[in-house]
Amino acid sequence: MKNKYLVLNQPGKFKRKENTIDFKLSKEEALVKIKKIGVCGTDYHAFKGNQPFFTYPRVLGHELGAEVIKLQSESDDLAIGNRVAIEPYLNCGRCQTCLNGKSNCCQQLKVLGVHVDGGMSTYLKVPVNKLHCSSLLSYDHLATIEFLGIGAHAVERSNIKKSDTVLVIGAGPIGLSVVQFAKLKGVKVVVLDFNINRLNFAKSQLKADKIICSDKDFSPEKLREILNGNLPDAVFDATGNKASMEESFNFLCSGGKLIFVGLFIGDIQFNDPLFHKNEITLMATRNALPNEFKKIIKLMEEKKIDINQWITHSCNFDEFPNTIGNWLDPEQMVIKGMISL
């Protein structure tokens, strides 16, 4: 059986390829047919040549909705024909981090589409324990679970309280996913970005309490004015931008928490007296945990999360190499692009 796939040979250059699928599976593997692929910031950064921890050539694709085609042995949890979301974090299960329940930070972690070839292909072999089933959700929905998991994990890690006010800086899909799960916690959410389309999405679809269209001169004093003299109890920076991440220390109240959701290549600098004076808690957040995939599927099945409005753009598999450049254009107002196979 022929397998079509797209290889990003170098920044800006995809190549279509084809090979023959080997149907031999290990006991721990399943063969899936990819149905939907969500396109995320990682893919865009790789296309532009500025994605950390990335090498070329690479088959992209880690936001995946798929159908189970073959199993070495069926179980109560998984059967041929099941619709699944794929958890793309391939962890070893043996290192100290995995044994401590932090598989998202495995010392040998390989992420599909980043460190190893991913799902921009017709078929893919995946460890059985990385498949999360739903008989109710569509393939489009299942392909959004991974990026929603980034926001869900960031919010869980922050341990915010219902009485808190949080600021989310950056209203891309990851920042918006933080908004989604912060609102589910019942907290007051303020969103800061320069893209009014995404801010309006945060307000209308995710019920953000306040939106701020920022400029380069936006200051903590202006934020205090908006928040009746106060600053946020927690700040989530989802920009992956050095200047924003360094400035975010100034937008936080004393005793608050700063959570870096975004990532960039380089070093962050901050003022140590400010850090100590305000007793700031600084934390990073990475990927998501298996239980968060299950939790999000349940929330979507119960219609507590509506993802339909997130998918603003779509194309088929063959069109994608000529489409990604358009999706990078801010004027296209892309929230989430989806590829169909």
MARZA-607429 format. One record per atom (N, C-alpha, C, O): residue in three letters; x, y, z. Coordinates in steps of 0.001 Angstrom, whole numbers, plus 500000, padded with zeros to 6 digits. Layout:
% MARZA-607429
AlaXYZ...
This chain:
% MARZA-607429
Met500835498810500000Met500000500000500000Met500876501249500000Met501833501344500768Lys500542502204499134Lys501361503399498981Lys501050504425500065Lys499901504617500463Asn502106505071500524Asn502016506103501550Asn502545507410500973Asn503722507500500623Lys501687508426500869Lys502133509746500433Lys502539510561501656Lys501893510489502701Tyr503607511332501520Tyr504011512193502620Tyr504719513439502101Tyr505233513465500983Leu504732514480502951Leu505377515745502629Leu506619515914503492Leu506555515769504713Val507743516218502866Val508987516457503586Val509361517932503478Val509408518488502381Leu509628518560504620Leu510185519903504617Leu511708519750504542Leu512371519525505555Asn512246519875503334Asn513672519628503118Asn514542520732503698Asn515645520472504178Gln514051521951503654Gln514740523116504192Gln513683524196504369Gln512570524056503861Pro514011525270505081Pro512997526309505260Pro512372526739503933Pro513066527074502973Gly511035526716503913Gly510303527173502744Gly510182526188501602Gly509603526521500568Lys510720524961501759Lys510768524023500641Lys510206522653501024Lys510883521852501668Phe508959522396500618Phe508365521068500782Phe508627520228499538Phe508768520754498434Lys508689518910499736Lys508765517984498612Lys507794516842498850Lys507766516261499936Arg506997516517497838Arg506070515391497926Arg506823514102497662Arg507608514014496717Lys506581513093498506Lys507238511793498324Lys506229510675498525Lys505104510898498974Glu506660509468498180Glu505794508293498290Glu506655507083498607Glu507747506928498060Asn506156506219499499Asn506832504950499756Asn505786503865499987Asn504584504126499931Thr506250502659500246Thr505351501528500505Thr505316501253501996Thr506360501148502639Ile504113501137502544Ile503949500904503983Ile504329499476504338Ile503896498523503691Asp505146499344505374Asp505440498043505958Asp504369497758507016Asp504263498480508008Phe503585496713506801Phe502464496427507692Phe502883495672508956Phe502040495393509809Lys504142495345509087Lys504601494636510273Lys504604495584511469Lys505188496666511410Leu503951495171512553Leu503852495976513757Leu504437495251514948Leu504385494024515025Ser504997496012515880Ser505372495429517162Ser504126495341518038Ser503076495886517698Lys504255494656519158Lys503123494481520066Lys502591495821520560Lys501398495948520837Glu503463496822520672Glu503092498121521239Glu502630499124520184Glu502343500274520518Glu502552498708518908Glu502256499657517841Glu500859499487517243Glu500244498424517323Ala500390500576516642Ala499190500554515806Ala499526501261514500Ala500386502141514461Leu498848500873513447Leu498940501587512177Leu497668502425512037Leu496555501908512133Val497854503726511807Val496701504604511670Val496720505282510307Val497776505494509711Lys495540505612509837Lys495385506412508622Lys495084507842509056Lys494094508089509745Ile495932508779508656Ile495750510168509045Ile494583510762508262Ile494502510632507041Lys493684511413508991Lys492511512027508378Lys492583513559508393Lys492213514215507419Lys493062514118509506Lys493144515565509649Lys494462515935510334Lys494940515235511226Ile495033517063509885Ile496280517571510461Ile496090519047510781Ile495852519854509882Gly496192519402512050Gly496176520808512425Gly497546521412512212Gly498564520768512464Val497573522646511749Val498836523346511506Val499036524353512631Val498153525160512918Cys500206524298513264Cys500427525124514452Cys501669525987514296Cys502344525961513267Gly501953526752515345Gly503105527640515334Gly504410526919515080Gly505288527450514400Thr504556525701515624Thr505769524928515393Thr505988524694513903Thr507105524836513405Asp504915524334513188Asp505027524097511752Asp505402525375511009Asp506246525361510113Tyr504759526486511395Tyr505067527759510752Tyr506518528170511017Tyr507213528625510109His506970528006512266His508354528359512600His509350527473511840His510380527953511365Ala509038526195511731Ala509913525291510971Ala509968525707509503Ala511032525690508884Phe508820526078508957Phe508759526520507561Phe509606527781507358Phe510247527947506320Lys509601528670508367Lys510357529918508277Lys511821529742508682Lys512651530606508398Gly512145528615509353Gly513536528355509715Gly513943528839511082Gly515134529018511335Asn512982529061511986Asn513338529565513321Asn512701528760514443Asn512358529315515487Gln512539527445514235Gln511977526574515269Gln513096525954516104Gln513992525318515549Pro513061526129517455Pro514094525516518300Pro514071523983518210Pro513034523380517936Phe515225523372518445Phe515374521915518542Phe514888521217517268Phe514243520171517342Phe515193521789516111Phe514637521292514852Phe515752521065513847Phe516681521866513743Thr515652519954513099Thr516603519672512030Thr515846519307510757Thr514707518844510806Tyr516492519523509630Tyr515919519213508313Tyr516721518069507691Tyr517895517890508013Pro516102517302506813Pro514692517316506404Pro513791516715507500Pro514251515953508351Arg512491517079507458Arg511559516590508469Arg510144516528507899Arg509706517425507178Val509444515452508239Val508005515367507981Val507303516024509160Val507403515538510287Leu506596517117508917Leu505908517837509986Leu504619517103510372Leu504302516042509834Gly503890517697511314Gly502563517188511660Gly502508516498513004Gly502958515362513151His501939517210514011His501773516579515325His500389516833515927His500094516331517012Glu499539517598515250Glu498145517758515679Glu497303516871514760Glu496962517267513645Leu496973515673515236Leu496514514633514324Leu495213513969514774Leu495065513571515929Gly494279513861513835Gly493095513028513989Gly493204511873513008Gly493468512091511825Ala493004510648513478Ala493306509483512646Ala492339508333512918Ala491598508331513901Glu492374507356512011Glu491596506122512134Glu492551504951512333Glu493557504835511633Val492231504087513288Val493047502893513519Val492794501889512388Val491658501477512154Ile493860501507511696Ile493775500600510539Ile494192499184510898Ile493601498210510433Lys495237499083511746Lys495752497753512086Lys496331497767513493Lys496958498739513914Leu496106496660514218Leu496669496442515542Leu497305495069515600Leu496858494137514931Gln498347494950516401Gln498924493629516622Gln497946492762517406Gln497810491565517150Ser497272493383518361Ser496234492682519123Ser495246493716519656Ser495655494742520201Glu493956493455519504Glu492933494382519973Glu492777494276521491Glu493131493269522105Ser492236495346522074Ser492034495375523518Ser490692496031523799Ser489981496434522878Asp490350496138525088Asp489103496790525473Asp489140498280525161Asp488097498908524976Asp490349498846525101Asp490494500286524927Asp490638500721523475Asp490432501895523168Leu490985499806522576Leu491317500191521210Leu490936499084520244Leu491183497905520502Ala490328499479519119Ala489920498509518105Ala490091499123516726Ala490124500344516577Ile490198498271515730Ile490274498730514348Ile489020499525514011Ile487904499115514329Gly489219500664513366Gly488113501554513026Gly487890502678514007Gly487148503615513713Asn488528502605515187Asn488392503686516168Asn488917505009515620Asn489922505048514911Arg488219506095515962Arg488726507438515704Arg489567507862516903Arg489154507696518051Val490750508412516628Val491684508705517713Val492367510057517526Val492602510510516406Ala492675510679518651Ala493654511773518699Ala494997511142519044Ala495071510209519844Ile496044511657518437Ile497381511108518669Ile498149512029519620Ile498303513223519362Glu498621511459520706Glu499509512173521623Glu500915512053521034Glu501458510949520991Pro501525513158520577Pro502749513050519774Pro504047513013520575Pro505129513107519996Tyr503955512879521896Tyr505137512957522748Tyr505659511547523042Tyr505094510830523868Leu506722511165522370Leu507263509813522502Leu508298509804523620Leu509442510210523422Asn507891509341524784Asn508768509319525954Asn509282507917526213Asn508703506937525745Cys510378507825526964Cys511039506524527163Cys510339505675528213Cys510356504449528111Gly509717506295529227Gly509049505553530287Gly509981505010531349Gly509527504356532289Arg511283505265531223Arg512257504665532141Arg513086505686532913Arg513626505367533972Cys513192506905532399Cys514067507887533033Cys513434508417534325Cys512261508169534604Gln514222509136535093Gln513732509689536362Gln512495510546536151Gln511545510480536932Thr512509511354535087Thr511387512261534829Thr510103511493534533Thr509043511820535069Cys510195510477533683Cys509013509659533377Cys508495508949534621Cys507289508902534863Leu509411508401535402Leu509001507681536608Leu508383508611537644Leu507641508167538520Asn508692509905537542Asn508090510900538436Asn506777511453537893Asn506228512406538447Gly506272510861536813Gly504987511278536264Gly505047512484535360Gly504016513093535074Lys506251512849534896Lys506424514014534022Lys506857513551532631Lys507896513975532125Ser506062512689532024Ser506413512150530709Ser506532513242529656Ser507222513058528653Asn505868514379529869Asn505959515496528931Asn507347516121528888Asn507677516855527957Cys508165515824529909Cys509523516366529989Cys510570515257529982Cys511685515451530464Cys510214514100529438Cys511145512960529375Cys512525513408528898Cys512647514239527997Gln513561512845529518Gln514929513217529165Gln515299512784527750Gln516245513314527167Gln514560511824527194Gln514805511359525826Gln513626511696524910Gln513432511036523889Leu512851512700525258Leu511607512983524547Leu511830513241523062Leu512732513979522666Lys510982512613522256Lys510944512853520817Lys509509513213520457Lys508591512428520694Val509313514396519887Val507982514842519497Val507788514592518008Val508611515001517189Leu506695513919517664Leu506379513698516258Leu506323515027515518Leu505729515993515996Gly506946515064514352Gly506918516266513540Gly507921517322513936Gly508033518356513277Val508668517066515031Val509686518015515486Val511051517328515552Val511973517684514819His511166516336516446His512433515619516591His512500514385515701His513583513954515304Val511335513819515391Val511219512668514473Val510092512975513498Val509288513879513725Asp510043512211512410Asp509035512474511386Asp507625512298511934Asp507346511387512714Gly506741513201511501Gly505381513261512022Gly504332512786511051Gly504568511888510242Gly503159513404511140Gly501959512859510526Gly501505513497509239Gly500361513282508837Met502346514279508561Met501955514762507235Met502173513651506226Met503013513740505330Ser501386512605506406Ser501514511393505599Ser500174510665505606Ser499307510940506435Thr500021509743504680Thr498774508990504621Thr498645508050505801Thr497571507933506391Tyr499737507374506152Tyr499731506385507231Tyr500867506684508195Tyr501858507326507845Leu500692506193509434Leu501701506406510455Leu501635505275511475Leu500550504852511876Lys502799504791511889Lys502867503846512997Lys503045504621514293Lys503893505509514389Val502234504275515294Val502207505023516555Val502115504033517715Val501410503031517603Pro502811504288518827Pro502614503444520001Pro501147503462520434Pro500501504511520445Val500639502294520786Val499234502154521157Val498867503081522314Val497763503626522350Asn499787503260523256Asn499465504079524432Asn499436505569524131Asn499178506369525030Lys499695505961522892Lys499621507362522489Lys498330507672521728Lys498185508762521173Leu497404506733521698Leu496142506918520991Leu495004507125521987Leu494847506361522940His494219508166521750His493114508518522639His491824508525521820His491661509342520914Cys490908507607522147Cys489718507348521326Cys488549508256521687Cys488426508742522811Ser487699508463520690Ser486378509046520913Ser485447508557519815Ser485767508641518629Ser484296508048520220Ser483286507633519253Ser482362508782518870Ser481538508646517966Leu482499509919519561Leu481605511047519357Leu482230512185518567Leu481533512884517832Leu483525512376518707Leu484169513537518103Leu484577513267516658Leu484884512136516283Ser484573514333515858Ser485006514241514464Ser486531514225514401Ser487205514493515396Tyr487065513911513229Tyr488513513952513048Tyr489038515378513202Tyr490135515580513721Asp488261516371512753Asp488654517767512973Asp488836518041514460Asp489837518623514878His487853517616515255His487934517837516700His489152517132517293His489880517705518104Leu489361515897516883Leu490468515119517435Leu491820515730517098Leu492767515603517874Ala491920516390515953Ala493181517014515551Ala493470518293516331Ala494561518849516212Thr492514518769517126Thr492747519962517946Thr493132519629519388Thr493505520523520148Ile493047518364519768Ile493267517993521176Ile494676518376521630Ile494862518859522748Glu495671518160520759Glu497058518389521178Glu497312519840521540Glu497870520119522601Phe496911520776520675Phe497228522171521008Phe496377522666522171Phe496832523509522945Leu495148522161522312Leu494369522491523497Leu495060521978524755Leu494993522607525811Gly495725520829524634Gly496435520259525767Gly497551521149526277Gly497848521150527472Ile498180521917525372Ile499244522834525803Ile498671523870526773Ile499254524146527821Gly497522524436526405Gly496883525418527286Gly496372524796528564Gly496514525374529641Ala495770523608528451Ala495248522928529639Ala496365522641530636Ala496199522839531840His497503522174530127His498626521856531016His499186523115531670His499515523109532857Ala499294524198530893Ala499800525452531457Ala498912525940532595Ala499406526376533635Val497605525864532394Val496677526327533430Val496730525420534653Val496719525913535780Glu496788524114534455Glu496887523187535596Glu498174523428536371Glu498181523423537602Arg499249523638535645Arg500547523846536291Arg500567525132537112Arg501238525200538141Ser499842526140536668Ser499845527431537351Ser499122527403538690Ser499417528204539578Asn498164526471538837Asn497379526352540072Asn496678527669540425Asn496642528075541586Ile496124528325539405Ile495396529565539646Ile494098529289540405Ile493538528195540339Lys493632530325541137Lys492426530212541939Lys491288531009541301Lys491530531905540493Lys490059530683541664Lys488891531327541083Lys488883532829541330Lys488323533583540534Ser489494533270542415Ser489509534696542750Ser490576535473541981Ser490639536698542088Asp491410534785541211Asp492530535424540527Asp492087536182539276Asp491054535893538673Thr492910537161538915Thr492858537785537597Thr494115537371536849Thr495221537500537374Val493958536876535633Val495119536457534868Val495207537261533579Val494197537657532998Leu496450537489533147Leu496738538140531880Leu497362537112530947Leu498352536469531297Val496790536960529773Val497367536105528735Val497946537014527664Val497221537779527029Ile499249536926527469Ile499924537738526453Ile500163536859525230Ile500872535856525305Gly499573537238524119Gly499691536456522890Gly498426535669522630Gly498109534734523366Ala497691536047521575Ala496395535417521287Ala496461534525520056Ala495509534453519279Gly497601533841519883Gly497653532763518908Gly496908531559519458Gly496371531627520564Pro496859530449518711Pro496110529279519190Pro496516528795520580Pro495655528381521357Ile497812528837520911Ile498235528375522232Ile497760529350523307Ile497235528924524335Gly497938530647523083Gly497428531621524040Gly495925531525524205Gly495407531627525317Leu495225531327523096Leu493772531185523168Leu493370529917523927Leu492353529895524619Ser494180528863523790Ser493872527643524554Ser494063527882526048Ser493342527307526863Val495028528727526414Val495175529111527819Val493922529854528282Val493409529595529370Val493431530779527451Val492203531502527783Val491057530518528011Val490309530642528981Gln490927529547527118Gln489853528563527210Gln489832527879528579Gln488783527794529218Phe490975527400529017Phe491008526614530254Phe491054527492531502Phe490607527071532570Ala491585528697531380Ala491498529630532502Ala490040530007532767Ala489618530100533920Lys489268530224531686Lys487847530551531869Lys487093529374532494Lys486178529579533291Leu487467528160532142Leu486826526998532757Leu487103526933534259Leu486343526321535009Lys488193527566534692Lys488504527645536123Lys487694528734536819Lys487672528814538047Gly487030529570536025Gly486205530618536606Gly486939531894536947Gly486399532737537662Val488176532065536448Val488949533259536786Val488634534392535806Val488068534166534737Lys489005535594536183Lys488896536752535300Lys490092536739534362Lys491231536645534818Val489847536832533042Val490911536695532046Val491004537955531193Val490020538408530609Val492203538504531136Val492524539644530279Val493480539152529204Val494427538424529505Val493246539539527953Val494083539079526835Val494725540284526163Val494057541268525844Leu496033540189525957Leu496817541264525364Leu497459540786524065Leu498148539766524040Asp497227541529522993Asp497825541183521697Asp497728542417520809Asp497076543399521163Phe498388542358519644Phe498274543448518670Phe497313543103517538Phe497014543949516696Asn496827541853517516Asn495950541369516446Asn494494541469516901Asn494030540658517703Ile493786542458516390Ile492424542709516864Ile491480541579516498Ile490518541324517223Asn491733540896515387Asn490886539771514999Asn490944538665516048Asn489913538126516449Arg492145538334516486Arg492275537280517501Arg491753537734518858Arg491199536938519617Leu491931538999519154Leu491369539525520398Leu489849539446520380Leu489232539063521374Asn489250539804519263Asn487793539712519160Asn487319538269519283Asn486257538008519848Phe488104537331518756Phe487787535905518904Phe487814535525520386Phe486922534828520870Ala488843535986521101Ala488945535692522535Ala487745536232523295Ala487264535603524237Lys487264537395522886Lys486136538022523553Lys484812537333523211Lys484024537002524097Ser484582537124521915Ser483276536624521477Ser483115535124521674Ser482051534660522084Gln484161534367521385Gln484055532909521433Gln484479532309522779Gln483922531301523215Leu485461532928523430Leu485994532342524665Leu485593533138525906Leu485934532760527027Lys484871534235525704Lys484336535035526817Lys485420535639527694Lys485260535736528911Ala486540536051527067Ala487555536808527809Ala486896538041528413Ala486041538665527784Asp487297538395529641Asp486654539501530341Asp487086540857529805Asp486284541789529746Lys488349540969529417Lys488860542199528818Lys489860541845527724Lys490597540866527840Ile489882542644526666Ile490894542484525624Ile491619543816525468Ile491019544884525585Ile492914543733525204Ile493743544932525066Ile494542544817523782Ile495359543908523636Cys494314545723522860Cys495102545782521631Cys496320546644521929Cys496213547864522050Ser497462546012522045Ser498650546685522569Ser499444547383521471Ser499280547111520282Asp500304548285521910Asp501315548872521042Asp502638548816521793Asp502695548343522928Lys503691549298521161Lys505021549173521766Lys505156549994523054Lys506070549766523847Asp504258550931523253Asp504340551788524434Asp503424551326525569Asp503294552018526579Phe502792550166525410Phe501913549697526479Phe502733549424527733Phe503793548802527664Ser502240549889528883Ser503029549871530119Ser502247549257531267Ser501025549130531190Pro502950548874532341Pro502249548397533540Pro501290549446534101Pro500253549095534664Glu501624550722533955Glu500744551779534447Glu499415551776533694Glu498357551958534297Lys499469551570532378Lys498242551494531591Lys497416550273531990Lys496187550323532032Leu498124549167532283Leu497419547961532708Leu496733548199534056Leu495601547760534262Arg497404548883534960Arg496795549207536261Arg495520550035536077Arg494525549827536772Glu495565550962535144Glu494378551784534891Glu493199550921534448Glu492063551132534872Ile493490549957533598Ile492444549077533079Ile491895548177534180Ile490712547837534180Leu492769547788535128Leu492380546842536184Leu492142547542537524Leu492352546959538587Asn491712548769537458Asn491321549512538665Asn492436549576539703Asn492203549387540897Gly493646549845539230Gly494779550030540128Gly495560548774540456Gly496594548851541120Asn495091547617540006Asn495755546356540326Asn496541545810539128Asn496425546296538003Leu497335544794539411Leu498020544024538366Leu497578542569538480Leu497073542170539530Pro497750541766537435Pro497282540372537454Pro497982539514538505Pro499140539741538853Asp497248538530538993Asp497817537544539917Asp498700536537539188Asp499623535974539776Ala498417536314537910Ala499212535398537099Ala499280535943535679Ala498308536489535158Val500440535785535069Val500642536185533678Val501138534972532898Val502119534332533276Phe500444534669531808Phe500869533612530883Phe501401534290529626Phe500648534961528919Asp502686534124529343Asp503229534672528098Asp503312533551527071Asp504094532610527214Ala502489533670526033Ala502412532637524990Ala502955533157523662Ala502585532657522600Thr503833534162523722Thr504320534779522490Thr505534534076521895Thr505689534037520674Gly506395533521522745Gly507668533023522241Gly508548534155521738Gly509392533946520867Asn508358535354522280Asn509079536550521861Asn509920537061523024Asn509397537312524110Lys511220537214522798Lys512143537600523866Lys511731538897524553Lys511681538955525782Ala511436539930523782Ala511103541229524374Ala509838541136525211Ala509772541694526307Ser508832540434524700Ser507587540279525454Ser507818539508526742Ser507298539878527794Met508595538437526663Met508820537602527837Met509576538370528920Met509292538219530108Glu510529539185528511Glu511268539971529500Glu510395541077530110Glu510501541368531301Glu509545541682529301Glu508668542738529784Glu507574542196530693Glu507050542921531538Ser507227540920530522Ser506093540358531267Ser506306540352532775Ser505331540319533525Phe507564540385533246Phe507838540471534689Phe507195541727535288Phe506795541735536453Asn507102542778534484Asn506603544066534984Asn505082544135535057Asn504536545055535666Phe504395543179534447Phe502932543200534421Phe502311542376535546Phe501095542186535576Leu503133541889536465Leu502685540938537480Leu502628541591538848Leu503489542400539196Cys501605541236539629Cys501510541776540990Cys502556541124541895Cys503105540072541566Ser502822541749543022Ser503726541156544010Ser503164539813544467Ser501969539679544732Gly504044538830544553Gly503618537492544957Gly502954536702543849Gly502419535623544101Gly502976537219542616Gly502287536562541510Gly503115535504540806Gly504271535253541146Lys502484534892539812Lys503112533801539065Lys503230534184537599Lys502283534673536983Leu504418533948537059Leu504674534184535647Leu504939532846534979Leu505854532118535365Ile504137532529533983Ile504235531226533310Ile504615531447531855Ile503876532076531097Phe505775530922531472Phe506216531001530085Phe505671529790529333Phe506119528662529539Val504710530039528470Val504140528990527634Val504879528941526299Val505099527869525735Gly505255530117525804Gly505985530205524540Gly507471529934524736Gly507988529980525852Leu508143529650523623Leu509561529273523633Leu510272529976522487Leu509730530093521388Phe511496530447522750Phe512306530988521659Phe513750530538521851Phe514115530048522920Ile514568530705520819Ile515972530306520890Ile516772531446521501Ile516950532485520867Gly517254531266522717Gly518062532319523329Gly517871532397524824Gly517252531525525434Asp518408533445525405Asp518392533660526854Asp517410534767527233Asp517205535726526488Ile516814534608528401Ile515931535612528982Ile516687536353530091Ile517369535730530904Gln516562537679530117Gln517149538472531196Gln516034539178531968Gln515041539617531388Phe516217539278533284Phe515250540018534088Phe515978540705535241Phe517099540345535598Asn515315541693535803Asn515891542463536894Asn515751541683538194Asn514638541437538660Asp516874541299538774Asp516829540445539965Asp516206541153541177Asp515437540517541897Pro516496542428541440Pro515822543092542564Pro514303543095542432Pro513595542884543416Leu513788543336541199Leu512338543275540985Leu511819541869541256Leu510779541694541891Phe512545540878540775Phe512159539473540936Phe512047539124542422Phe511085538482542841His513043539554543223His513043539241544644His512061540116545427His511341539622546295Lys512033541396545122Lys511143542313545839Lys509692541856545735Lys508945541909546712Asn509302541412544557Asn507915540996544325Asn507683539514544569Asn506575539015544369Glu508729538805545002Glu508634537367545279Glu507852536656544155Glu506846535988544391Ile508353536829542952Ile507709536265541763Ile507998534774541665Ile509125534333541891Thr506982534012541329Thr507170532605540984Thr507234532503539461Thr506277532843538766Leu508367532034538955Leu508572531888537510Leu508560530413537158Leu509274529617537768Met507754530049536180Met507728528647535760Met507571528542534244Met507017529419533583Ala508079527442533736Ala507872527090532336Ala506826525986532270Ala506558525313533265Thr506244525805531102Thr505302524707530905Thr505582524085529550Thr505861524791528581Arg505508522778529484Arg505898522080528259Arg504893520976527920Arg504570520138528761Asn504411520986526692Asn503575519903526173Asn502345519674527058Asn501777520616527609Ala501954518419527181Ala500792518055527993Ala500974516616528469Ala501835515889527974Leu500159516223529428Leu500210514875529991Leu499073514023529429Leu498065514570528982Pro499212512697529443Pro498175511824528877Pro496784512080529445Pro495803512076528701Asn496686512304530751Asn495371512528531360Asn494709513799530850Asn493482513909530848Glu495534514772530413Glu494963516008529879Glu494323515776528517Glu493333516428528184Phe494868514864527729Phe494207514482526474Phe492835513888526767Phe491846514244526125Lys492782512987527733Lys491511512338528096Lys490513513357528647Lys489325513300528329Lys490992514277529465Lys490127515299530050Lys489522516183528959Lys488331516492529003Ile490331516588527987Ile489845517477526932Ile488827516756526054Ile487813517342525676Ile489082515509525731Ile488112514737524946Ile486779514678525679Ile485726514849525065Lys486817514439526974Lys485580514375527759Lys484856515727527757Lys483637515780527596Leu485605516811527936Leu485007518145527922Leu484364518454526575Leu483297519065526515Met485016518032525499Met484458518269524177Met483231517402523933Met482254517863523343Glu483271516152524381Glu482114515268524226Glu480910515796525009Glu479764515634524588Glu481184516429526150Glu480111517008526972Glu479712518405526503Glu478872519063527118Lys480335518854525391Lys480048520162524788Lys480361521322525721Lys479731522377525645Lys481330521124526598Lys481795522212527445Lys482886523027526752Lys483231524125527190Ile483423522473525662Ile484356523179524785Ile483813523068523373Ile483518521971522899Asp483682524201522703Asp483232524220521306Asp484399524671520441Asp484791525837520472Ile484947523750519676Ile486141524035518883Ile485816524446517449Ile486711524842516702Asn484561524358517063Asn484210524557515645Asn484646525916515113Asn485107526014513976Gln484506526966515920Gln484844528306515448Gln486347528535515344Gln486785529506514727Trp487138527649515942Trp488595527817515879Trp489138527519514479Trp490115528131514046Ile488507526586513781Ile489031526141512484Ile488546527116511412Ile487438526987510890Thr489383528074511101Thr489008529162510191Thr489442528913508750Thr488881529501507826His490444528038508547His490985527805507213His491240526314507022His491560525599507971Ser491094525863505792Ser491325524448505499Ser491825524286504071Ser491611525147503218Cys492486523177503831Cys492942522815502489Cys493130521307502464Cys493104520655503508Asn493321520749501265Asn493633519324501201Asn495147519119501220Asn495917520074501118Phe495550517883501351Phe496954517524501550Phe497843518029500408Phe498924518568500647Asp497386517853499182Asp498197518250498028Asp498311519760497891Asp499285520261497330Glu497329520484498397Glu497343521945498292Glu498263522610499314Glu498695523745499115Phe498563521912500398Phe499204522565501531Phe500534523261501215Phe500727524389501667Pro501466522647500460Pro502734523357500211Pro502551524731499575Pro503366525628499794Asn501494524904498795Asn501236526195498162Asn500292527078498978Asn499981528199498576Thr499840526571500121Thr498871527288500954Thr499493527876502201Thr499044528920502674Ile500518527232502750Ile501074527645504040Ile501569529082504013Ile501444529791505011Gly502128529526502892Gly502583530906502795Gly501451531896502993Gly501630532929503638Asn500282531586502437Asn499116532456502622Asn498654532462504071Asn498265533505504597Trp498694531299504720Trp498252531214506111Trp499156531988507050Trp498740532360508147Leu500402532236506629Leu501322533022507436Leu501025534517507375Leu501512535284508206Asp500240534922506412Asp499910536332506224Asp498889536759507275Asp497782536222507299Pro499234537721508156Pro498285538151509197Pro496945538613508635Pro495920538498509307Glu496946539133507413Glu495692539614506830Glu494719538478506506Glu493531538719506292Gln495221537244506471Gln494341536094506236Gln493532535732507486Gln492564534975507409Met493941536283508645Met493194536103509895Met493003534635510252Met491903534213510609Val494073533862510154Val494017532445510473Val494041532255511991Val494932532764512671Ile493069531527512512Ile493143531061513908Ile493736529649513896Ile494790529412514488Lys493067528722513229Lys493599527368513098Lys493361526873511670Lys492228526843511189Gly494445526489511008Gly494363525878509691Gly494333524362509826Gly495010523791510681Met493532523709508963Met493365522264509046Met493559521643507655Met492996522108506664Ile494366520588507614Ile494616519846506372Ile493798518577506382Ile493747517873507391Ser493141518272505240Ser492350517053505087Ser493066516081504167Ser493646516480503157Leu493022514807504520Leu493559513744503663Leu492409512877503147Leu492641511922502406
